[in-house]
Amino acid sequence: MSSFQGIWVPLVTPFYNGAIDFVGLRRLVSHLLEKGVDGLIVCGTTGEPAAMNKHEQLAVLDAVLELVPAQRVVMGLAGNNLNELLQFQSEILKRPLAGLLVPPPYYIRPSQAGLEAFFKTVADASSVPLILYDIPYRTGVAFEQATLLNIVTHERIVAIKDCGGNLTNTLALLSSGLVDVLCGEDNQIFSALCLGAKGAIAASAHVHPELFVTLYQQIRDNQLAAGRRTFFELLPLIQSLFIEPNPAPVKTALALEGLIGDELRAPMQRSSEALVMRLKTVLDALNNR
């Protein structure tokens, strides 16, 4: 069993006038910790790392580590130039961390053998555990079941963020006992936890994180009817936060709560006015439940 249990939030990166808003970042991190989340993912997809240079990514990581115990922080590590990726990995690993969240190399679309070689190389070079990030709609490559099961036998690959959209693969991973499964599709959290997932990496959990923590605890404690009620309370929020590309709706919701500004880096765009109005309605309903 890995240390990656419960509700982990893939942290947005607040910006102000194009620069990283470290004041907003610290305010958001403190808020999430106060609400009881189990850990934070820095520079996952939701953090917009593709729009940040490596120095900015490390600066965000360092700022988070000033506030959060190292065993509750995971850093995203993504790229398609393996040599550069390994160099960046070595820089990241100069910091204390719980682990790395690693997707397949995007755009290249390697073979199944190429995927196995890639993850073995990154895992061999790591001094901390890895969470494999299966998200084919962003990377352009899907794992075959046998490939996944081979990869997760590596001693340092201890968990998977499951966004693969392949229930057969999910069930095989859950039944194998080789790796802890973390739900990465927010609208599947309830069913994934009931099937045996150890937790979730959920962008939606930026908003009312205490309810996501309650949902996890209810299912963990076999309070399934209560968990089902909590999940359906959260479902309008979860659905609204993915109507437009992530993380724009999440940032809008956080801005409506006064935690950060509503700013992204191009080519990402802010939420539409229609979505802003919908989020206001959804948040009012949750606040007055």
C-alpha positions in Angstrom: 0.0 0.0 0.0 1.4 3.4 -1.0 1.1 6.6 1.0 -1.2 8.1 -1.7 -4.6 7.7 -0.1 -7.6 10.0 0.2 -8.2 13.3 -1.6 -5.3 14.9 -3.4 -5.8 18.2 -5.2 -4.0 18.9 -8.4 -3.2 22.5 -7.6 -4.0 25.4 -9.9 -1.3 28.0 -10.4 -2.6 31.5 -9.7 -1.5 34.3 -11.9 -1.6 38.0 -11.7 -0.8 40.2 -14.7 0.9 37.3 -16.3 3.2 36.4 -13.3 2.8 33.7 -10.7 0.7 35.1 -7.8 2.5 33.7 -4.8 0.3 35.5 -2.4 -2.8 33.8 -3.9 -0.9 30.5 -4.1 -0.2 30.5 -0.4 -3.7 31.6 0.5 -5.1 28.7 -1.6 -2.7 26.1 -0.2 -3.5 27.2 3.4 -7.2 26.9 2.7 -7.0 23.4 1.2 -4.9 22.2 4.2 -7.4 23.7 6.6 -10.2 21.8 4.9 -8.4 18.5 5.4 -7.2 17.4 2.0 -4.6 14.6 2.1 -2.1 16.1 -0.3 -1.3 18.4 -3.2 -0.1 17.8 -6.7 2.1 20.7 -8.0 2.3 21.3 -11.7 -0.1 18.6 -12.8 -2.2 19.3 -15.8 -4.5 21.6 -13.8 -1.4 23.7 -12.8 -0.8 24.8 -16.4 2.9 23.7 -16.4 2.9 23.5 -20.2 2.6 27.3 -20.1 5.4 27.7 -17.5 9.1 27.4 -17.8 11.1 25.1 -15.6 12.2 27.8 -13.2 8.6 28.9 -12.6 7.6 25.3 -12.0 10.4 24.9 -9.4 9.5 28.2 -7.8 5.9 27.1 -7.3 7.1 23.8 -5.8 9.4 25.6 -3.4 6.6 27.9 -2.3 4.3 25.0 -1.6 7.0 23.1 0.3 7.3 26.1 2.6 3.7 25.4 3.8 3.1 21.7 3.3 5.0 18.7 4.8 7.0 17.0 2.1 5.1 13.7 2.5 2.0 15.5 1.3 3.5 17.0 -1.9 3.8 15.4 -5.3 5.3 17.1 -8.3 4.2 16.7 -11.9 6.9 15.6 -14.4 5.9 15.7 -18.0 7.7 16.0 -21.3 8.6 14.3 -24.6 12.3 15.0 -24.7 13.6 12.2 -22.4 17.1 13.7 -21.7 15.5 17.1 -20.7 12.9 15.3 -18.6 15.6 13.4 -16.7 17.6 16.6 -16.2 14.5 18.3 -14.8 13.7 15.2 -12.7 17.2 15.5 -11.1 16.5 19.2 -10.2 13.1 18.3 -8.7 14.6 15.5 -6.6 16.9 17.9 -4.8 13.8 18.8 -2.9 12.0 16.6 -0.4 8.9 15.1 -2.0 6.3 12.3 -1.6 6.5 11.4 -5.2 6.3 12.3 -8.9 3.2 12.2 -11.1 4.4 11.1 -14.6 2.3 10.8 -17.8 3.5 9.1 -21.0 5.4 11.4 -23.3 2.8 13.4 -25.2 2.6 13.9 -29.0 5.1 11.2 -29.8 2.7 8.3 -29.4 5.3 5.6 -28.6 4.6 1.9 -29.0 3.7 -0.3 -26.0 7.3 -1.3 -25.7 8.3 2.3 -25.9 5.9 3.1 -23.0 7.5 0.3 -20.9 11.0 1.6 -21.6 10.0 5.2 -20.9 8.5 4.4 -17.5 11.4 2.0 -16.5 13.9 4.8 -17.3 12.1 7.4 -15.3 11.4 5.1 -12.4 15.0 3.8 -12.3 16.2 7.4 -12.1 13.9 8.3 -9.3 14.6 8.4 -5.6 10.9 8.8 -4.7 7.8 6.8 -5.6 6.0 7.4 -9.0 2.3 7.8 -9.7 1.7 6.8 -13.3 -0.7 9.2 -15.0 -2.9 7.5 -17.6 -4.6 10.2 -19.6 -4.8 9.3 -23.3 -7.0 12.2 -24.3 -4.1 14.5 -23.5 -1.1 12.4 -24.4 -2.4 10.7 -27.5 -1.4 7.2 -26.4 -3.4 4.5 -24.7 -2.0 1.6 -22.6 -2.9 -1.9 -23.4 -3.8 -3.9 -20.2 -0.7 -6.1 -20.4 1.6 -3.1 -20.7 0.1 -1.4 -17.7 0.4 -4.5 -15.6 4.0 -4.9 -16.6 4.9 -1.3 -15.9 3.4 -1.2 -12.4 5.6 -4.2 -11.3 8.4 -1.7 -11.0 9.1 -1.2 -7.2 9.0 2.6 -7.5 5.7 2.8 -9.4 3.3 2.6 -6.6 0.0 4.2 -7.8 -1.8 5.3 -10.9 -4.0 8.3 -11.6 -6.6 6.6 -13.7 -8.1 8.9 -16.4 -7.8 6.2 -19.1 -11.5 5.7 -19.6 -11.0 2.0 -19.9 -13.0 0.1 -17.3 -11.4 -3.2 -18.1 -8.0 -1.8 -17.4 -9.2 -0.2 -14.2 -10.7 -3.4 -12.9 -7.5 -5.3 -13.8 -5.4 -2.9 -11.9 -7.8 -2.9 -8.9 -7.8 -6.7 -8.8 -4.1 -7.1 -9.3 -3.1 -5.6 -6.0 0.1 -4.4 -7.7 -0.6 -0.7 -7.5 -2.9 1.7 -5.7 -5.6 3.2 -8.0 -6.4 6.9 -7.6 -9.5 8.1 -9.5 -8.7 10.9 -11.9 -12.1 11.4 -13.5 -14.0 13.4 -10.9 -17.5 12.2 -11.9 -16.4 8.6 -11.3 -15.1 9.2 -7.7 -18.0 7.4 -5.9 -18.0 4.3 -8.1 -14.2 4.1 -8.2 -13.9 4.3 -4.4 -16.6 1.7 -4.0 -14.7 -0.6 -6.3 -11.5 -0.3 -4.2 -9.7 2.8 -5.4 -7.6 4.3 -2.6 -8.5 7.9 -3.3 -8.7 10.5 -6.0 -6.7 13.3 -7.6 -9.6 15.6 -8.2 -9.5 19.1 -9.6 -13.0 19.6 -8.4 -11.8 19.2 -4.9 -10.4 22.8 -5.0 -14.0 23.8 -4.3 -15.7 22.7 -1.1 -12.8 20.3 -0.4 -14.2 19.4 2.9 -17.1 17.7 1.1 -14.8 15.6 -1.0 -12.9 14.6 2.2 -16.2 13.6 3.8 -17.1 11.6 0.7 -13.9 9.7 0.8 -14.2 9.0 4.6 -17.8 7.8 4.3 -17.0 5.2 1.6 -13.8 4.2 3.5 -16.0 3.6 6.6 -18.6 1.7 4.6 -21.2 4.4 5.0 -22.3 3.9 1.4 -25.8 5.5 1.6 -24.3 8.7 3.2 -21.5 8.7 0.6 -24.0 8.4 -2.2 -25.9 11.4 -0.8 -22.6 13.4 -0.6 -21.6 12.5 -4.1 -24.9 13.6 -5.6 -24.7 16.9 -3.6 -21.3 17.4 -5.3 -22.3 16.2 -8.8 -23.7 19.5 -10.2 -20.4 21.2 -9.1 -18.3 18.4 -10.7 -20.2 18.6 -13.9 -20.1 22.4 -14.1 -16.3 22.4 -13.6 -15.7 20.4 -16.7 -18.1 22.1 -19.1 -15.2 24.2 -20.4 -11.5 23.2 -20.5 -9.8 22.7 -17.1 -8.6 24.7 -15.2 -10.6 27.7 -16.4 -13.9 26.8 -14.5 -11.9 25.8 -11.3 -10.2 29.2 -11.3 -13.5 31.0 -11.9 -15.0 29.1 -8.9 -12.0 29.9 -6.7 -12.2 33.6 -7.8 -15.9 33.7 -6.9 -14.9 32.4 -3.4 -12.2 35.2 -3.2 -9.3 32.8 -3.0 -7.4 33.7 -6.2 -7.8 35.8 -9.3 -9.5 34.5 -12.4 -6.5 34.5 -14.8 -4.9 31.9 -17.1 -2.1 31.9 -19.5 -2.8 31.9 -23.3 -4.0 30.0 -25.2 -6.3 29.1 -22.3 -9.3 31.4 -22.0 -11.4 32.4 -19.0 -14.8 30.9 -18.4 -17.6 32.1 -20.5 -20.2 34.4 -19.0 -22.8 31.7 -19.2 -20.5 29.4 -17.2 -19.8 32.1 -14.6 -23.5 32.4 -14.0 -23.9 28.7 -13.7 -21.1 28.4 -11.2 -22.6 31.2 -9.1 -25.8 29.2 -8.9 -24.1 25.9 -8.1 -21.9 27.5 -5.4 -24.9 29.3 -3.9 -26.8 25.9 -3.7 -23.8 24.3 -2.0 -23.2 27.1 0.4 -26.9 27.1 1.5 -27.4 23.3 1.6 
